[in-house]
């Protein structure tokens, strides 16, 4: 949300899931059209955006009804996998072991060996998390630009810019001005998932809604739409386990 439109309404309320109290806060946004539920960026609790005159009690009830959505996302946030030598992370949907290379110069690269798939990261070990994150973002940007251009040409649409971020609330977005934004974590998912998100956001350049014509357009150009959506529902939250949040 833009600054000036959100404000914290007051002290956290009690949200109990499986007998455990989950920290909860509310933000009021007069421009919001619906209740919005998010996991706090640091994974410490739950945030609910309240539109207009919707009460905090209603927001709490809303969160309680979505306990099944909250539970796995909090678990994923509390079970983080640091970018460190020896850790295994997904890349393009396949597990890769992070390997530190003892040399100062060189570029991060993926390789497949008899020992398995690896991500080789040279340089100062203290800089490994940042170097690997930056490399993953570059890989994501390249793949998403390529996929977005493909679908824009196929659908007869045009976009202005592509931004790569680390948002938790959505995997991608499309502004009315033709600006596309994606989560870099899509590079961790199988290629067909990233491909679907590109088709989804480019289709919004033509249909700025989620109506029947929008979904018909996406499915016409991306046959694996339903497969990708199911994957995201089952595994999407787990992608936020890897690396430092917001890095």
ZALUMDO-533171 format. One record per residue (C-alpha): residue number from 1; residue in one letter; x, y, z. Coordinates in steps of 0.001 Angstrom, whole numbers, plus 500000, padded with zeros to 6 digits. Example, Ala and Ser with C-alpha at 12.3 -4.5 7.8 and 13.67 -1.06 7.14 Angstrom:
[r 1,A,[512300,495500,507800]],
[r 2,S,[513670,498940,507140]],
This chain:
[r 1,X,[500000,500000,500000]],
[r 2,X,[501117,503552,499430]],
[r 3,X,[502143,505635,502392]],
[r 4,X,[499351,507816,503646]],
[r 5,X,[496624,505301,502864]],
[r 6,X,[497491,502664,505489]],
[r 7,X,[497579,503189,509219]],
[r 8,X,[497907,500823,512134]],
[r 9,X,[494657,501010,514061]],
[r 10,X,[495741,499936,517509]],
[r 11,X,[497097,497121,519669]],
[r 12,X,[497223,493607,518337]],
[r 13,X,[494206,491366,518962]],
[r 14,X,[494110,487703,519975]],
[r 15,X,[494126,485151,517176]],
[r 16,X,[494451,481559,518362]],
[r 17,X,[495224,478740,515914]],
[r 18,X,[495634,475171,517165]],
[r 19,X,[495834,476475,520721]],
[r 20,X,[498688,478862,519944]],
[r 21,X,[498251,482625,520052]],
[r 22,X,[499336,484262,516787]],
[r 23,X,[500348,487966,516902]],
[r 24,X,[497893,489992,514868]],
[r 25,X,[497686,493613,513763]],
[r 26,X,[495267,495692,511717]],
[r 27,X,[495826,498383,509126]],
[r 28,X,[492983,500593,507995]],
[r 29,X,[492883,501670,504357]],
[r 30,X,[489921,503738,503189]],
[r 31,X,[490674,502833,499562]],
[r 32,X,[490599,499069,500151]],
[r 33,X,[487534,497351,498721]],
[r 34,X,[487822,494156,500730]],
[r 35,X,[489502,492605,503729]],
[r 36,X,[493100,491631,502939]],
[r 37,X,[494973,489001,504933]],
[r 38,X,[498769,488836,504911]],
[r 39,X,[501589,487216,506825]],
[r 40,X,[503887,489822,508413]],
[r 41,X,[507079,490328,506330]],
[r 42,X,[509219,488806,509086]],
[r 43,X,[506853,485866,509497]],
[r 44,X,[506067,486838,513084]],
[r 45,X,[502291,487059,512761]],
[r 46,X,[499272,488095,510733]],
[r 47,X,[498226,491458,509298]],
[r 48,X,[494683,492342,508202]],
[r 49,X,[493850,495397,506108]],
[r 50,X,[490426,496823,506957]],
[r 51,X,[488466,498808,504371]],
[r 52,X,[486273,501756,505284]],
[r 53,X,[484315,501231,508472]],
[r 54,X,[484873,497496,508793]],
[r 55,X,[485527,496697,512459]],
[r 56,X,[488518,494937,513940]],
[r 57,X,[486147,492282,515283]],
[r 58,X,[485127,491544,511690]],
[r 59,X,[488785,491422,510726]],
[r 60,X,[489536,488963,513512]],
[r 61,X,[486610,486759,512468]],
[r 62,X,[487919,486895,508899]],
[r 63,X,[491365,485710,510022]],
[r 64,X,[489889,482915,512116]],
[r 65,X,[487903,481647,509143]],
[r 66,X,[491118,481514,507125]],
[r 67,X,[493155,479557,509678]],
[r 68,X,[493815,476852,507068]],
[r 69,X,[495412,479506,504835]],
[r 70,X,[497442,481029,507672]],
[r 71,X,[498748,477806,509219]],
[r 72,X,[501077,476567,506430]],
[r 73,X,[502339,480068,505661]],
[r 74,X,[503363,480730,509249]],
[r 75,X,[505001,477309,509363]],
[r 76,X,[506960,478092,506221]],
[r 77,X,[508022,481471,507591]],
[r 78,X,[509257,479908,510832]],
[r 79,X,[511196,477200,508992]],
[r 80,X,[513509,479377,506949]],
[r 81,X,[516372,478016,504891]],
[r 82,X,[519303,480406,504842]],
[r 83,X,[521402,480912,501743]],
[r 84,X,[524494,479180,503083]],
[r 85,X,[526903,476461,501909]],
[r 86,X,[525365,473009,502143]],
[r 87,X,[521773,474194,502160]],
[r 88,X,[519415,472812,499518]],
[r 89,X,[517072,475204,497731]],
[r 90,X,[514836,474851,494668]],
[r 91,X,[515904,476419,491405]],
[r 92,X,[513603,476037,488383]],
[r 93,X,[511672,473541,490474]],
[r 94,X,[514650,471228,491128]],
[r 95,X,[516636,470906,494389]],
[r 96,X,[520121,472427,494208]],
[r 97,X,[522835,472367,496857]],
[r 98,X,[524559,475687,497544]],
[r 99,X,[528317,475303,497156]],
[r 100,X,[530815,478016,498116]],
[r 101,X,[533715,478276,495654]],
[r 102,X,[537017,479329,497206]],
[r 103,X,[537976,482067,494799]],
[r 104,X,[537315,485786,494851]],
[r 105,X,[536371,486239,491222]],
[r 106,X,[533764,484509,489109]],
[r 107,X,[530029,484343,488613]],
[r 108,X,[527319,482300,490254]],
[r 109,X,[526275,479364,488102]],
[r 110,X,[524139,476254,488214]],
[r 111,X,[525612,472891,487308]],
[r 112,X,[524593,469248,487357]],
[r 113,X,[527124,466675,488564]],
[r 114,X,[527140,463042,489632]],
[r 115,X,[526665,464364,493171]],
[r 116,X,[523520,466218,492126]],
[r 117,X,[522501,469703,491054]],
[r 118,X,[524508,472561,492522]],
[r 119,X,[524610,476344,492689]],
[r 120,X,[528233,477473,492737]],
[r 121,X,[528831,480794,494488]],
[r 122,X,[532361,482286,494461]],
[r 123,X,[533602,485271,496464]],
[r 124,X,[533756,486271,500107]],
[r 125,X,[531625,483796,502138]],
[r 126,X,[530123,486716,504048]],
[r 127,X,[528636,487994,500794]],
[r 128,X,[527252,484641,499627]],
[r 129,X,[523588,485302,500581]],
[r 130,X,[523523,488618,498741]],
[r 131,X,[525408,487311,495700]],
[r 132,X,[523121,484316,495335]],
[r 133,X,[519983,486428,495824]],
[r 134,X,[521144,488954,493223]],
[r 135,X,[521885,486144,490767]],
[r 136,X,[518476,484551,491308]],
[r 137,X,[516819,487929,490725]],
[r 138,X,[518734,488377,487465]],
[r 139,X,[517736,484897,486334]],
[r 140,X,[514113,485617,487226]],
[r 141,X,[514163,488923,485393]],
[r 142,X,[515592,487372,482247]],
[r 143,X,[513077,484527,482201]],
[r 144,X,[510126,486801,482985]],
[r 145,X,[511065,489365,480347]],
[r 146,X,[511344,486583,477766]],
[r 147,X,[508015,485001,478760]],
[r 148,X,[506223,488364,478961]],
[r 149,X,[507456,489364,475510]],
[r 150,X,[506309,486024,474131]],
[r 151,X,[502781,486395,475507]],
[r 152,X,[502552,490081,474642]],
[r 153,X,[503316,489232,471007]],
[r 154,X,[500891,486309,471033]],
[r 155,X,[498057,488333,472582]],
[r 156,X,[498712,491543,470672]],
[r 157,X,[499476,493506,473848]],
[r 158,X,[502238,495888,474925]],
[r 159,X,[503819,496486,478318]],
[r 160,X,[506089,499331,479377]],
[r 161,X,[508303,498026,482163]],
[r 162,X,[508970,494929,484236]],
[r 163,X,[509914,495152,487904]],
[r 164,X,[511215,492268,490025]],
[r 165,X,[510334,492428,493724]],
[r 166,X,[509893,490240,496789]],
[r 167,X,[506254,490869,497597]],
[r 168,X,[504449,488267,499700]],
[r 169,X,[500837,489094,498911]],
[r 170,X,[500929,488292,495188]],
[r 171,X,[503167,486680,492600]],
[r 172,X,[502637,489347,489994]],
[r 173,X,[500688,492470,489134]],
[r 174,X,[499805,494629,486146]],
[r 175,X,[499072,498340,486359]],
[r 176,X,[496653,500190,484111]],
[r 177,X,[499697,501984,482685]],
[r 178,X,[501214,498748,481383]],
[r 179,X,[503767,498154,484139]],
[r 180,X,[504298,494518,485086]],
[r 181,X,[505708,493400,488425]],
[r 182,X,[506728,489897,489474]],
[r 183,X,[508182,488116,492480]],
[r 184,X,[511759,486968,491916]],
[r 185,X,[510895,483781,493818]],
[r 186,X,[509150,482463,490719]],
[r 187,X,[512613,481377,489551]],
[r 188,X,[512524,478816,492363]],
[r 189,X,[509341,477243,490971]],
[r 190,X,[509042,474877,487991]],
[r 191,X,[509311,476700,484637]],
[r 192,X,[505638,476176,483772]],
[r 193,X,[504661,478131,486910]],
[r 194,X,[506749,481163,485951]],
[r 195,X,[505420,480863,482410]],
[r 196,X,[501816,480891,483640]],
[r 197,X,[502367,483992,485782]],
[r 198,X,[503730,485833,482743]],
[r 199,X,[500657,484824,480715]],
[r 200,X,[498396,485866,483598]],
[r 201,X,[499841,489365,483987]],
[r 202,X,[500139,490039,480256]],
[r 203,X,[496487,489030,479837]],
[r 204,X,[495613,491796,482302]],
[r 205,X,[496872,494276,479719]],
[r 206,X,[493793,493300,477726]],
[r 207,X,[491339,492273,480453]],
[r 208,X,[491932,494179,483707]],
[r 209,X,[489769,491761,485687]],
[r 210,X,[489393,488072,486513]],
[r 211,X,[486243,487489,484500]],
[r 212,X,[485438,484682,482082]],
[r 213,X,[487067,486430,479114]],
[r 214,X,[490269,486924,481101]],
[r 215,X,[490568,483236,482017]],
[r 216,X,[489641,482156,478495]],
[r 217,X,[492477,484337,477165]],
[r 218,X,[495022,482958,479648]],
[r 219,X,[494069,479324,479037]],
[r 220,X,[494043,479779,475284]],
[r 221,X,[497688,480833,475357]],
[r 222,X,[498917,478872,478376]],
[r 223,X,[497580,475280,478410]],
[r 224,X,[499246,474533,481768]],
[r 225,X,[497325,477270,483587]],
[r 226,X,[495391,474934,485877]],
[r 227,X,[498455,472809,486601]],
[r 228,X,[500434,475929,487566]],
[r 229,X,[497633,477345,489715]],
[r 230,X,[497346,474066,491592]],
[r 231,X,[501103,474003,492149]],
[r 232,X,[501032,477511,493594]],
[r 233,X,[498157,476643,495912]],
[r 234,X,[500028,473612,497234]],
[r 235,X,[503622,474838,497236]],
[r 236,X,[503687,478599,496651]],
[r 237,X,[503917,479583,500322]],
[r 238,X,[506999,477398,500776]],
[r 239,X,[508998,479552,498340]],
[r 240,X,[509129,482279,500978]],
[r 241,X,[511153,479981,503248]],
[r 242,X,[514333,480539,501282]],
[r 243,X,[516802,483334,501982]],
[r 244,X,[516247,486431,504054]],
[r 245,X,[512847,488138,503621]],
[r 246,X,[513007,491259,501511]],
[r 247,X,[516690,490826,500655]],
